[in-house]
Amino acid sequence: MLTALHLGNFKAFADSQRIPIRPLTLIYGANSSGKSSIIHSIVLARHALETGELDVHRTNVGGEAVDLGGFRQYVHRREASRRIEWSAEVDTTLFTGRLAELLAPVGRVTVGFAVGMTLDDQDRPLPDASPEIHTYEIQADGESLLRLSRRRDGGLQLDRLDYEHPVFRKILKAIVETSTFVTSIRADDFEELATAVNSLVPGILAKPGKLFPKGVSYVEKETDTEQEETGRPIQGPRSQSLTGAVRLFFPRVLNEVIQGIGEAVRGEILHLQYLGPLRSYPPRHLAFSQHHDPNWFAGGGYAWDVLRRDEKVRSLVNTWLSSSDRLQTPYELVLRDLVGIDQLEGPILDGLEILNDEGLDFEHEMDEDGMGQSWPVIKDPEAEAIKLQNLIRSSDIEKLNELILIDRRSNTVVSHRDVGIGVSQVLPVLVGAYAAKNQLIAIEQPEIHLHPALQADLGDVFLESSLGQKKNRFLIETHSEHILLRVMRRMRETFEKKLPENAVPVSQDDVAVLFVEPDGPRSIVREMPLNERGELVKAWPGGFFEEGLREVF
């Protein structure tokens, strides 16, 4: 589980800063303060994981909303001699299997890299230089575990390893106890083990991947003594036995650590879903919209397709649209089947045959001369029409599902392009919260075109999606005070045990409130902690959110 980012020399941020991430993280700040840069850094990391591209302009997940302009634009102050620093911190308690066993001594692991250009002797980028991964580092509980650095041939070489860290001491102890006849390690044995590890470090190499190393191998020097792997405990004098075990097994276990942590962080980043600040309108007839442009996800176009396909999500959104304490619109999303007229002949004929057998009756009338006449009538026209509709639906003719809005005031079919823009802007936000599961959802300006009461209701939507069964995590870049006020209210109600029946409990550990502000030529991130009653522990910097009071008084 992603618990924090570390970000430096990226856009508005200079020195590396730790940015906490909780199930619900709200990011505030003035316009152009750098709020969106936090989200954009994760978008960059995901794009690099998917493509290996670091000189990024438009990203896959960011669509038209995120154009980074290439390395020389997104590096801090456009100084190409700087190195971007980006790290992801994850909670190890959710690790499983071998990785959980190896990292048992620590609670959090941070994986980071530095991206930069190759420089000349005057620290200027070479003319044909392109951004590359220069260093890759793993920290455990805030202490450096190991670091790999780029070499001239493009490969990565281990240049620092803290063999005294509890993780490696546990690994060395396990290697000795499982691969030698030594049954317990004495304090002076670690000196021998440290010497063996130090002799391995210069020969441990890693092959670069798209973002994280692909794998670690040990290249023996000519003076190294070859070890044969037999699967039997290594025999000989104690010192030789310890050294032999480390040389044989330590590189393999180190590869497990680097690969396992890299895959865990990779999985977190690839769970990113991004919704930009302006949601796009899909075509009027959604059934014929098969083209997914680059803005399909970032612009929210995908949300309408989810509504068309997922009945449960559609029901939840309909509740939000019509509820008396929510959007209070007269609209309901429903599916309509579209069929070709030329395909209806068979089902209609079948329906008429059933009608002749079951649905007809005869009416009789006598004239003045005593002559009578009879004619057929449909017993229940409405029921027969429903039967015919069901017959067409159950037939094997080709049908297209069209998502439409019904105006319940007049029972009129309308398009999403015929209703207020607030509906179109909020629907992708709702779909993201209702349809996603175990995802990292980043949204810019979810409150756009919504009045204050509905902005507050979005706070409940985010809390339910993150703290309920969905277990999503939200990064929300916003100007809305009302979202925060609803979250603070739910925290107070949780503390006072007055929480409404349909609301989820909220604690201090569930919410992070961040404030981004300029500090000279750079921006800094301040965490605005909330106490257990949902109250801000310290005042907003610079009187943020005090505009209303100034206008009144």
Residue pairs with C-beta under 8 A, 6 or more apart in sequence:
1 90
1 91
1 94
1 268
1 473
2 21
2 88
2 89
2 90
2 268
2 440
2 473
3 20
3 21
3 22
3 89
3 90
3 91
3 108
4 18
4 19
4 20
4 21
4 88
4 89
4 110
5 18
5 19
5 21
5 38
5 41
5 42
5 86
5 87
5 88
5 89
6 16
6 17
6 18
6 19
6 85
6 86
6 87
6 88
6 89
6 110
6 112
7 13
7 16
7 17
7 19
7 37
7 38
7 41
7 85
7 86
7 87
8 14
8 15
8 16
8 17
8 76
8 84
8 85
8 86
9 16
9 75
9 76
9 82
9 83
9 84
9 85
10 37
10 41
10 74
10 75
10 76
10 84
10 85
10 86
11 34
11 37
11 40
11 41
11 74
11 76
12 33
12 34
12 37
12 76
12 516
12 518
12 522
12 523
13 34
13 37
13 76
13 522
13 523
13 524
13 525
14 76
14 77
14 521
14 522
15 522
16 85
16 87
17 524
17 525
18 89
19 38
19 514
19 525
20 512
20 514
20 527
21 473
21 475
21 512
22 473
22 509
22 510
22 511
22 512
23 466
23 467
23 471
23 472
23 473
23 474
23 510
23 511
24 462
24 463
24 466
24 467
24 473
24 474
24 476
24 487
24 510
24 511
24 512
25 473
25 474
25 475
25 476
25 511
25 512
25 513
25 514
26 476
26 478
26 483
26 484
26 487
26 511
26 512
26 513
26 514
27 35
27 38
27 39
27 475
27 476
27 477
27 478
27 514
27 516
28 35
28 478
28 479
28 484
28 513
28 514
28 515
28 516
28 528
28 544
29 35
29 515
29 516
29 517
29 523
29 544
30 517
30 518
30 544
33 516
33 517
33 518
33 523
34 516
34 518
34 523
35 477
35 516
36 444
36 477
37 523
38 475
38 477
38 514
38 516
38 525
39 274
39 442
39 444
39 475
39 477
40 62
40 66
40 68
40 74
41 86
42 269
42 272
42 440
42 442
42 475
43 59
43 61
43 62
43 66
43 272
43 274
43 442
44 56
44 59
44 68
44 74
44 86
45 86
45 88
45 211
45 269
46 59
46 60
46 61
46 269
46 270
46 272
47 53
47 56
47 59
47 60
47 61
47 62
48 54
48 56
48 210
48 211
49 210
49 211
49 212
49 266
49 269
49 270
50 60
50 210
50 270
51 60
51 210
52 209
52 210
52 211
54 71
54 115
54 130
54 131
54 132
54 133
55 70
55 71
55 130
55 131
56 68
56 70
56 71
56 74
57 67
57 68
57 69
57 70
58 64
58 66
58 67
58 68
58 294
59 66
59 68
60 294
61 272
61 273
61 274
61 297
61 298
62 274
62 276
62 298
63 276
63 293
63 294
63 295
63 296
63 297
63 298
63 299
64 276
64 294
64 295
64 298
64 299
65 274
65 276
65 277
65 278
65 295
65 298
65 299
65 444
66 274
66 276
66 298
68 74
71 80
71 84
71 115
71 117
71 130
71 131
72 78
72 80
74 84
75 82
75 84
76 82
76 522
77 521
80 117
80 125
81 116
81 117
81 119
81 123
81 124
81 125
82 116
83 114
83 115
83 116
83 134
84 114
84 115
84 116
84 131
85 112
85 113
85 114
86 112
86 113
86 115
87 110
87 111
87 112
87 113
87 137
87 139
88 110
88 111
88 112
88 265
88 268
88 269
89 108
89 109
89 110
90 108
90 109
90 110
90 111
90 261
90 264
90 265
90 268
91 107
91 108
92 100
92 103
92 106
92 107
92 108
92 109
93 107
95 103
95 260
95 264
98 256
98 260
99 256
99 257
99 260
99 261
99 264
102 167
102 170
102 171
102 253
102 256
102 257
102 260
103 109
103 140
103 167
103 257
103 261
104 170
105 140
105 166
105 167
105 170
106 140
106 141
106 166
106 167
107 141
108 140
108 141
108 142
109 138
109 139
109 140
109 145
109 261
110 138
110 139
110 140
110 142
111 136
111 137
111 138
111 212
111 261
111 262
111 265
112 136
112 137
112 138
112 139
113 133
113 134
113 135
113 136
113 137
113 211
113 212
114 133
114 134
114 135
115 131
115 132
115 133
115 134
116 131
116 132
116 134
117 125
117 126
117 129
117 130
117 131
117 132
118 125
118 126
118 129
118 132
119 125
119 126
119 129
120 126
132 150
132 154
133 150
133 156
133 208
133 211
134 149
134 150
135 147
135 148
135 149
135 150
136 147
136 148
136 149
136 156
136 206
136 212
136 213
137 144
137 145
137 146
137 147
137 148
138 144
138 145
138 146
138 147
138 257
138 258
138 261
139 145
140 165
140 166
140 167
143 162
143 165
144 160
144 162
145 161
145 162
145 165
145 167
145 168
146 158
146 160
146 161
146 162
146 254
146 258
147 158
147 159
147 160
147 161
148 156
148 157
148 158
148 159
148 206
148 213
149 156
149 157
149 159
150 156
150 208
151 157
154 208
155 205
155 206
155 207
155 208
156 205
156 206
156 207
156 208
156 213
157 202
157 204
157 205
157 206
158 201
158 202
158 204
158 205
158 206
158 216
159 201
160 201
161 168
161 197
161 201
162 168
163 169
163 172
163 193
163 194
163 197
163 198
164 190
164 194
167 257
168 197
169 190
171 250
171 253
171 257
172 185
172 190
172 193
172 197
172 246
172 250
173 185
175 245
175 246
175 249
175 250
175 253
176 182
176 185
176 189
176 193
176 242
176 245
176 246
177 183
177 184
177 185
179 233
179 234
179 245
179 248
179 249
180 233
180 234
180 235
180 241
180 242
180 244
180 245
181 233
181 235
181 241
182 189
182 238
182 241
182 242
185 193
189 238
189 242
192 239
192 242
192 243
193 242
193 243
193 246
195 243
196 242
196 243
196 246
196 247
196 250
197 246
197 250
199 247
200 218
200 246
200 247
200 250
200 251
202 221
203 218
203 219
203 220
203 221
203 224
204 216
204 217
204 218
204 219
204 251
204 254
205 216
205 217
205 218
205 219
206 213
206 214
206 215
206 216
206 217
206 258
207 213
207 214
207 215
207 217
208 214
209 262
211 266
212 262
212 265
212 266
213 258
213 259
213 262
215 255
215 258
215 259
216 251
216 254
216 255
216 258
216 259
217 251
217 255
218 251
220 226
224 247
225 247
227 234
227 244
227 247
227 248
229 248
234 241
234 244
234 245
234 248
235 241
236 244
268 440
269 440
271 438
271 439
271 440
272 439
272 440
272 441
272 442
273 297
273 432
273 436
273 439
273 440
273 441
273 442
274 297
274 298
274 442
274 443
275 297
275 298
275 300
275 428
275 429
275 432
275 441
275 442
275 443
275 444
275 446
276 295
276 298
276 299
276 300
276 444
277 444
277 445
277 448
278 299
278 448
279 299
279 300
279 424
279 425
279 427
279 428
279 448
280 295
280 299
280 300
280 301
281 416
281 417
281 424
282 289
282 301
282 304
282 416
283 289
284 415
284 416
284 417
285 402
286 304
286 305
286 308
286 402
286 403
287 308
287 338
287 400
287 401
287 402
287 403
288 400
289 301
289 304
289 305
292 301
292 302
293 301
295 301
296 302
299 428
300 427
300 428
300 429
300 431
302 428
303 427
303 428
303 430
303 431
303 432
304 403
304 416
304 427
306 313
306 431
306 435
307 313
307 314
307 317
307 333
307 403
307 427
307 431
308 314
308 335
308 401
308 402
308 403
309 401
310 435
312 434
313 431
313 434
313 435
314 333
316 430
316 434
317 333
317 427
317 430
317 431
317 434
318 332
318 333
319 326
320 326
320 327
320 430
320 457
320 461
321 327
321 329
321 331
321 332
321 333
321 423
322 328
322 329
322 330
322 331
322 332
322 408
325 457
326 454
326 457
327 422
327 423
327 426
327 454
329 419
329 420
329 423
330 407
330 408
330 409
331 405
331 406
331 407
331 408
331 414
331 419
331 423
332 405
332 406
332 408
333 403
333 404
333 405
334 403
334 404
334 405
334 406
335 401
335 402
335 403
335 404
336 401
336 402
336 403
336 404
336 413
337 392
337 393
337 399
337 400
337 401
337 402
338 399
338 400
338 401
338 402
339 392
339 397
339 398
339 399
339 400
340 397
340 398
343 397
343 398
344 392
344 397
346 395
346 397
347 388
347 391
347 392
347 395
347 397
348 388
348 392
350 391
350 395
351 384
351 387
351 388
351 391
351 392
354 387
354 391
355 378
355 384
359 378
359 379
359 380
359 383
359 384
359 387
360 376
360 377
360 378
360 379
361 376
361 377
361 378
361 379
362 374
362 375
362 376
362 377
363 374
363 375
363 377
364 372
364 373
364 374
365 372
365 373
365 374
366 372
367 373
378 384
393 399
404 413
404 414
404 415
405 413
405 414
405 415
405 416
405 418
405 419
406 412
406 413
406 414
407 413
407 414
416 423
416 424
416 427
420 449
421 449
422 449
422 450
422 451
422 454
425 448
425 449
425 450
426 446
426 449
426 450
426 454
426 458
429 443
429 446
429 458
429 461
430 461
432 441
432 443
433 441
433 461
433 462
433 464
433 465
433 470
433 472
434 465
434 470
436 465
436 470
436 472
437 470
437 471
437 472
438 470
438 471
438 472
439 472
439 473
440 472
440 473
440 475
441 465
441 472
441 473
441 474
441 475
442 474
442 475
442 476
442 477
443 474
443 475
443 476
443 477
444 477
445 477
445 478
445 479
446 458
446 476
446 478
446 480
446 483
447 454
447 455
447 458
447 478
447 479
447 480
447 482
447 483
450 458
452 482
453 482
455 480
455 482
455 483
456 482
456 483
456 485
456 486
457 486
458 480
458 483
458 486
459 482
459 483
459 484
459 485
459 486
459 487
459 490
460 486
460 490
460 503
462 474
462 476
462 483
462 487
463 487
463 490
463 503
463 504
463 506
463 510
464 470
464 503
464 504
465 472
465 474
466 472
466 473
466 474
466 510
467 504
467 505
467 506
467 510
468 504
476 483
481 545
484 513
487 506
487 511
487 534
488 530
488 534
488 535
488 536
489 534
490 499
490 503
490 504
490 506
490 534
491 506
491 507
491 508
491 511
491 530
491 532
491 533
491 534
492 533
492 534
492 535
493 499
493 500
493 503
494 505
494 506
494 507
495 532
495 533
495 534
496 533
499 505
506 534
507 532
508 529
508 530
508 531
508 532
511 530
512 527
513 527
513 528
513 529
513 530
513 536
514 525
514 526
514 527
514 528
515 525
515 526
515 527
515 528
515 540
515 541
515 544
516 523
516 524
516 525
516 526
517 523
517 524
517 526
517 541
517 542
526 541
528 536
528 537
528 538
528 540
529 536
529 537
529 538
530 536
530 537
531 537
540 546
